[in-house]
Each structure stands twice: as C-alpha cells, then as structure tokens.
Amino acid sequence: KFIGAVEKMGLTRLVDSFCVQQAIQELINYPEIKWSVNVSNHTLTDAQWLREVSNLLRDRSDVAERLIVEITESAAMSDIAQTIRVIKTLEDLGCKIALDDFGAGQTAFSQRKDLSLDIVKIDKSFIRNMDKDENMLFINTLQSLASGMHLETVGEGAETIAEAEILM
C-alpha cells in the first residue's frame, strides 16, 4: 500500500534517493555488511539521482563494492540504452547490479550480456510455486545458465526452510 501511494503521488524518486543515501551511510558505518537497494523505473532514468549517487560514492570504492543496486525487468527494458548507461556508471563506481523479479517480465536472458549484470533474482512467483514442474524446470535452467555466465542467482520469496533448502 505504501509503495502504491508513493507512486501515485509521484514521490518514487524522493523515496529512492533517501533509501540509497541511508544505505550508503549504513555501509560507511558498518564495513562488514553488504546492502541491496531497489531502484524504481522513474529513478533509473533520473540523471540527478545518478549524479547524487556518484557524488556519494566517488572515492569510496570500499563502500560502493558492497552496494547492490536492484533494478526490475520492467525498468531495465523501458529504455535499454539509458539502463546500460546507468549500469555502466554504477559499475564504474564499484557497485553490483541485480536484475530483480527475473521471469516476471520481458527480459530475454541473452540481454543479460548487454545489461552487464552481477545477480539475477528469480521472481517469487516461481519460488512460491516450486511444486509445479514447469517452475522447477525454470529455476533449474536459470541456475544452470547463470552459473555458466558467472552470475549469482537469488531466489526471492522463500518462506519455508524446505524452500530455502531446495534453492540452496
């Protein structure tokens, strides 16, 4: 409900900026942690946001290397050229890039190379329905492809120990 209201009021960039600033501060304060932050479609194309992040992380590679910026498939595909430019800038700073909700949108796995991703996060709809053969096939196939491309995979939405054990 909160995110829906934020989007409706046009405040996603403000919330995303605040969250990234807070994440960076936590990474500075706690050098032993990694932090993952979702970035909305609107923010990903905002040059001002990218300048702010660049300024916060410039000369802070020790912090940037522990920051994972998550983008959704829909955000990545809305303007692929802009997405590639943003990812390049974030990678040059040292950040890791994760494609969130993989399998729920329209990104072809072959586009992973163009996007220069580090992590693929399998959409929770596949994880929560692992008992269906086609979902397990998708998870196994994606894991195999990702492994071959030196990509980390994350299964989102595991709610039981049994689901987590299957994913491991």
Solvent accessible surface area in square Angstrom, and as a share of the most:
residue,aa,sasa,rsa
1,K,228,0.97
2,F,135,0.56
3,I,101,0.51
4,G,42,0.40
5,A,46,0.35
6,V,6,0.04
7,E,92,0.41
8,K,181,0.77
9,M,125,0.56
10,G,63,0.60
11,L,66,0.33
12,T,12,0.07
13,R,110,0.40
14,L,120,0.60
15,V,36,0.21
16,D,15,0.08
17,S,18,0.11
18,F,122,0.51
19,C,55,0.33
20,V,2,0.01
21,Q,76,0.34
22,Q,84,0.37
23,A,1,0.01
24,I,4,0.02
25,Q,83,0.37
26,E,53,0.24
27,L,0,0.00
28,I,62,0.32
29,N,80,0.41
30,Y,106,0.40
31,P,93,0.59
32,E,131,0.59
33,I,51,0.26
34,K,146,0.62
35,W,99,0.35
36,S,51,0.33
37,V,9,0.05
38,N,77,0.39
39,V,3,0.02
40,S,29,0.18
41,N,60,0.31
42,H,100,0.45
43,T,0,0.00
44,L,1,0.01
45,T,55,0.32
46,D,31,0.16
47,A,55,0.42
48,Q,89,0.40
49,W,3,0.01
50,L,27,0.13
51,R,133,0.49
52,E,50,0.23
53,V,2,0.01
54,S,10,0.06
55,N,98,0.50
56,L,72,0.36
57,L,2,0.01
58,R,131,0.48
59,D,137,0.71
60,R,79,0.29
61,S,73,0.47
62,D,72,0.37
63,V,1,0.00
64,A,0,0.00
65,E,95,0.43
66,R,27,0.10
67,L,0,0.00
68,I,27,0.14
69,V,1,0.00
70,E,8,0.03
71,I,1,0.01
72,T,38,0.22
73,E,4,0.02
74,S,63,0.40
75,A,1,0.01
76,A,0,0.00
77,M,38,0.17
78,S,66,0.43
79,D,62,0.32
80,I,60,0.30
81,A,50,0.39
82,Q,32,0.14
83,T,1,0.01
84,I,64,0.33
85,R,136,0.49
86,V,1,0.00
87,I,3,0.01
88,K,115,0.49
89,T,46,0.27
90,L,1,0.00
91,E,50,0.22
92,D,99,0.51
93,L,28,0.14
94,G,25,0.24
95,C,5,0.03
96,K,87,0.37
97,I,1,0.00
98,A,1,0.00
99,L,1,0.01
100,D,8,0.04
101,D,40,0.21
102,F,13,0.05
103,G,27,0.26
104,A,67,0.52
105,G,39,0.38
106,Q,120,0.53
107,T,13,0.07
108,A,49,0.38
109,F,35,0.15
110,S,86,0.56
111,Q,49,0.22
112,R,38,0.14
113,K,144,0.61
114,D,85,0.44
115,L,1,0.00
116,S,45,0.29
117,L,6,0.03
118,D,44,0.23
119,I,12,0.06
120,V,1,0.00
121,K,26,0.11
122,I,4,0.02
123,D,14,0.07
124,K,91,0.39
125,S,57,0.37
126,F,37,0.15
127,I,0,0.00
128,R,112,0.41
129,N,55,0.28
130,M,17,0.08
131,D,127,0.66
132,K,105,0.44
133,D,121,0.63
134,E,113,0.51
135,N,17,0.09
136,M,50,0.22
137,L,120,0.60
138,F,57,0.24
139,I,9,0.05
140,N,81,0.42
141,T,65,0.38
142,L,4,0.02
143,Q,81,0.36
144,S,76,0.49
145,L,83,0.41
146,A,0,0.00
147,S,64,0.41
148,G,58,0.56
149,M,53,0.24
150,H,172,0.77
151,L,10,0.05
152,E,100,0.45
153,T,33,0.19
154,V,52,0.30
155,G,23,0.22
156,E,35,0.16
157,G,23,0.23
158,A,41,0.32
159,E,125,0.56
160,T,74,0.43
161,I,136,0.69
162,A,61,0.47
163,E,32,0.14
164,A,40,0.31
165,E,104,0.47
166,I,96,0.49
167,L,52,0.26
168,M,189,0.84
